[in-house]
Amino acid sequence: MAKARAHSSKRTTHHLLLAVSLSVSVLLPLLLPAAATAAVAVVEGDGEIKSALGAGRQWATGKDEVNLVEEGDTAGGGSVEEDDFAGGFGSLDSMLQWAIGNSDPEKLKEEAADVQKLSAGELLKRRQEIKELMEKLKMPSDADLMKIAIADLKNSSISLEDRQRALQELLVLVEPIDNANDLDKLGGLLPVIQELNNANAEIRTTSAWVLGTASQNNALVQNQILGYGALARLVKMGYSTSTEEAAKALYAISALIRNNVNGQEAFHSENGGAMLQHILVSNSVDARLQKKAVFLVTDLADFQLNSGNPQLPFLSDRLFLKSIVDMLSKFDLDLHEKVLLAIKSLLELSSTDVEDFEFYDLEGVLLRLGVQVEDLTPEDQKEFAGEVDGLRREVQTLFQQKLKQLQLLLSKLIEFDVDDINCDETKLSVQMS
Ligand SMILES: *[C@@H]1O[C@H](CO)[C@@H](O)[C@H](O)[C@H]1NC(C)=O
């Protein structure tokens, strides 16, 4: 993902660079004598539209043209490094500076002189051309585009289609991490969260999708969304009968609570475990959604294993474990693989009581699964079936190992209790005699 992000930002820079080099070669000779009157809006890096030339800033009379060129140089013009390109220009202004720095001052002078020979009518026409070119140059920044989409979301009178389109634009725009970080600053996070309550299921779905994308591997945005209390609504959406809505809610929840202790605590207090269990046990729920839920269980168990911090008691809840074991009775190799991985992680949790798994006959279920995989797998899936069966045996071994450990522990406790009793009896007999 980081690669894709870097790539796309570089590509944008190159496009901009190309556009600027082309435009500047046409514009600059025209601008030099005419600039005093041309007010040109420049898109700054922060997305603010400012009128750079109109704000009393004079672009070059013949006299300070040389100064301007030198300024361009010191501003990193001629000696600009490849690294600077990768980082992009902060503003259109800096791109112009760069282009000026890379121009030939003698040629500029000549062309400026040529322009001065033009008639008033021709000059006016050229000014018009400059204006049009500058309009084209005003390529909106991502922040500008985000502001437009956010303004649409905030507008209660736009159509449902426009609302959906605004969310879909944001979905693409928040993919790069810098834009995701800007979403709240630009006032966009709350309007997106509010769409989770829209009466239209499609709007709610896209809104959850935007939140998931923005918070993916991004602790800052995770905590902002958690701070606005969006998790409660997302957990409710996980119960939706629309597979798409429940799937996107689950996607957003996974992105929000992944590696985030606050998120996991909030998930627990919103009773997220019950929602997961609902997805696991419902026959009407789409298998893809069940796989996502099982995957989340494994992810949460692994986080708990690595952090040694039991935030999620439902992971060791007896009925929860039953719903996981029960999933092995369906025949779906892909699901089996995910469920086996989940059981493997759950067995490792110190909070899990291995006897619960024994109670639901994990041993027998695993044995039957082995026979089933052997007998029912179509020819073209044999290789994958072999992998799943390897995993099944691994889980079986781990389960037996955990059971032995428990029996050993129990027998120790019993010995200890017996000693204790003996000791008491001695005391008792001493007292008696
Ligand atoms: C809100 O949307 C309506 C309908 O598209 C539009 O006419 C109006 O100008 C918008 N209001 C604002 C403040 O953008």
The ligand as a Tripos MOL2 file, in Angstrom:
@<TRIPOS>MOLECULE
LIG
   14    14     1     0     0
SMALL
NO_CHARGES

@<TRIPOS>ATOM
      1 C1        -26.7260   22.5450   -1.7800 C.3       1 LIG1
      2 O1        -27.1640   21.7580   -2.8450 O.3       1 LIG1
      3 C2        -28.1260   22.3810   -3.6730 C.3       1 LIG1
      4 C3        -28.6460   21.3380   -4.6510 C.3       1 LIG1
      5 O2        -27.5790   20.7490   -5.3360 O.3       1 LIG1
      6 C4        -27.5090   23.5990   -4.3160 C.3       1 LIG1
      7 O3        -28.4650   24.2620   -5.1200 O.3       1 LIG1
      8 C5        -27.0080   24.5580   -3.2510 C.3       1 LIG1
      9 O4        -26.3090   25.6230   -3.8260 O.3       1 LIG1
     10 C6        -26.0720   23.8170   -2.3100 C.3       1 LIG1
     11 N1        -25.7410   24.6880   -1.1720 N.am      1 LIG1
     12 C7        -24.4990   24.9480   -0.8170 C.2       1 LIG1
     13 C8        -24.3390   25.7950    0.4010 C.3       1 LIG1
     14 O5        -23.5390   24.5430   -1.4370 O.2       1 LIG1
@<TRIPOS>BOND
     1     1     2 1
     2     1    10 1
     3     2     3 1
     4     3     4 1
     5     3     6 1
     6     4     5 1
     7     6     7 1
     8     6     8 1
     9     8     9 1
    10     8    10 1
    11    10    11 1
    12    11    12 1
    13    12    13 1
    14    12    14 2
@<TRIPOS>SUBSTRUCTURE
     1 LIG1         1 GROUP 0 **** ****
